[in-house]
Amino acid sequence: MSLISTDLLFTPIPKRIARLRELAYNLWWSWHSEAQDLYRQIDPDLWEQDYHNPVNFLRDVRQQRLEAVLSNQEYLDQYDQVLSSFDQYLNATDTWFAQTYPKVGGEMIAYFSAEFGIHESLPIYSGGLGVLAGDHVKEASDLGLPFVAVGFIYPQGYFRQRLDPSGWQEAIYNKLNFADIAAAPALTSDGCEVVVEVELPGRTIYAKVYRIQVGRVSLLLMDTDIHPNSPQDRELSARLYGGNQEMRVAQEIVLGIGGVRALRQLSMNPTVWHMNEGHSAFLVLELARELVQGGMSFADAAEKVRTHSVFTTHTPVPAGNDAFPVQMIEKYFWQYWPNLGISRDEFMNLALQQQSWGPTFAMTVLALKFSDRHNGVSKLHGSVARGMWQWLYPEKSQDEVPIASITNGIHTFTWIAPEMRRLYDAYLGHDWERHIDNTNLWQKIHEIPDAMLWETHLQSKRRLVASAQTRLRGRLMRLGMETSGVVTLDENALTIGFARRFATYKRATLLFKDSDRLKAILNNPDRPVQFVFAGKAHPADEPGKLFIQQVYQLSQQTGFIGKIIFLEEYDMYIGRELVQGVDLWLNNPRRPNEASGTSGQKASLNGSPNLSILDGWWPEAYNGRNGWVIGEEREFTNYDEQDWYDSQHLYHVLENEVVPAFYNQDADGISQDWVAYMKEAIVTVAPVFSTRRMVKDYVTSLYVPAMGVSTTD
Ligand SMILES: *Cc1c(COP(=O)(O)O)cnc(C)c1O
């Protein structure tokens, strides 16, 4: 696609504001709300209709609207200001990385992930893993890391969620038009488009490489939906986590092996290779193959690959770790292992794991064996992972298993409410962006007058209430149902959010164990409580879909109507509205299955305390004053017993601690008790559970050591 043809698709932009186009092609705008405002102000309805996608917006906007802002001096001032920050950002030479590692030159970190959650308009993520990867990329850009990210573009993305009248989840796939997103074909230094080739049984598969700019970082995405691939191969990257195991192994071969080849074609030679979860682990085979082809022995090649590889494991649920039957791997790799100079058995042994159904080639095993540095994503998960993989290190005790932990965080500016950001600007100083991980700075939050913090939170809460109303009404209209009776949220009631993937271990229905007791909590006329649910189940997860249906059907029962609502289509947009608008965030997974969890971190950044099981990140953050715990740090042998015990404790904490704290209000309707929890949540969570701290940890303890360079002389 040449530039000229795309140009013709766009409404011509007046010269004075012409750089709106350039801004649209760098996802820097996705974490700068003042940049998004430049589009929104031109045509607020169209901005919503185009789902906050400036590329689409600029194509659809009417000429008249663009011209109208030219006479608005305030708009033009804001335009100049945003573009000047954008330029400053891109040209900065005093980044944290440059200042901390002035001696490190010419190094590069390649970060591979099957999904990236950058913004709702780019549907190439399904949930927590992708959002974490997107946040990691944004922070790598903010800190000035020499960094490139590699993944897939899925022409049909992850599905959009609809609930039918019975509450059963339907998956809708829309074809993504590449002209609608900020992707451009990646070009080599001599201007050629990059297409990589990967061998699959009996055929070669081709993947075209696109580039999306995320601040200073390039995100390279491969697409197999191109000529001359067979129809089946064109479908290979059509959907995130779609298809059967055969499709999945092929997808992972393209991601790992094709990803390395894409970087080579772009003359990029990373010195650190980071596998975000096991999906991309085939990349280590390709790196070893390159070295063996260059004349090295396999043993030496493997040693070298290990030195420069980093692996992060994300799932303590055994079934969540990809493993393929060895026969399937044999079919896909019989032409490949001779290039490594090893036998079939030696090859299979690189990743062998015995499962109840037979021997498998396990991606986590491959990644662990081929990286010297690896980590889990919270302290508790690190310890669970050391237990899970101890069999790989028979000479070591569980404590000695070399899997460290770096606790997940969130990209602060992606998740903060614009209202809160303005308040923090006033109290933390306008350059707090440079000091997010400074815990002392956040003490200043205590200086915010209670009424001011509460009023600011209410602004976000009102946005959520209005948006929930619109969404519920929209669903009824779609189903041809009566809309006049839409009952929605009450902005004065204690509002509790629960939004996450509907994987069964997250126990979305735990709250309903004793529905009479719950009804009593919700319907107390003096102290009403309401819950907002959202979340998708994997399209093949029937029990997860049943959970959604149960929550939906309960929400239609007397005593729950208007008190429990379910919002369709959980994505980064609803995610933002929820974590910014609710008063409290609920998290009740079956411990210890939640590796970290990040949604509660987003809530606390915005002043919502957590009510959570002591799983994932929460045991590290909880201090008795920044939220509440459900249950204890103990292990159960029986699920029913665990569910019963946790649900009883959940009701108890709601009745005796949470609700009384919220409703201990003064004449102005403000609870000093509650605001104290809000402040403590912000102060303790914002600086620590931010990607600012997290990515610095990755750099210091994993990336720089894996570079194998001296940082001092
Ligand atoms: C933050 C986020 C997640 C991850 O949240 P968890 O707490 O790990 O469940 C998933 N999906 C979306 C859309 C998110 O924004």
The ligand as an ORCA input file, in Angstrom:
! r2SCAN-3c Opt
* xyz 0 1
  C      -6.347     -4.989     33.672
  C      -7.143     -5.816     32.752
  C      -7.148     -7.203     32.874
  C      -6.362     -7.929     33.946
  O      -6.983     -7.817     35.180
  P      -6.854     -8.962     36.298
  O      -6.885     -8.252     37.581
  O      -5.541     -9.634     36.064
  O      -7.986     -9.875     36.105
  C      -7.915     -7.940     31.983
  N      -8.637     -7.348     31.016
  C      -8.657     -6.010     30.871
  C      -9.470     -5.396     29.789
  C      -7.919     -5.201     31.734
  O      -7.936     -3.882     31.573
*
